[in-house]
Amino acid sequence: MDIRNYNNKDIPDLIALQRECFPPPFPEDLLWNEKQLHSHIERFPDGALCAVSEGRIIGSMTALMTDFDPHHPHHSWDEVTDNGYIGTHQNDGNSLYVVDISVSPHYRKLGIGKRLMQSMYELTVFKGLKRLIGGGRIPHYHKSAEEMTPEQYVQAVLDGEKRDPVLSFLLQCGRSPVCVIPGYI
């Protein structure tokens, strides 16, 4: 497997990957479109990565640079990513912000997501940035919503009492939660 920057000729494969990774009932309007992917490549090609195996794109990850203030962490995905177009990218930002990560369901649990994340850690260091940051969904929270708050759910995942496909993956990649943000997505 190789990790490389994605480019304009990869756009159809990236769109197909998104559909594979996020099938209905995931909202179609949250999947990448051609204009967004063109914008990623144009605005910040260093943050546009894909994992390729035997000529097939099996994973992707997108990031942008932003000024992040850890004392004011609340934001929404739409705000920080310009609704996925990354028009908010700042070449002089202090943080690398993960916009999205996707790995084909047929290639999950093989370390591909971790390798993509490691590439972003390396980019953070290479650019001399203060941190790698990003938001994440907690898709299994709905199973516990009647018995605990989102903060309690996150703590249960941190304590190993619960497993969440997104949060548990991020923790395995060395990430740590800053706070729960209502209405992030």
Disulfide bonds with the S-S distance in Angstrom:
none
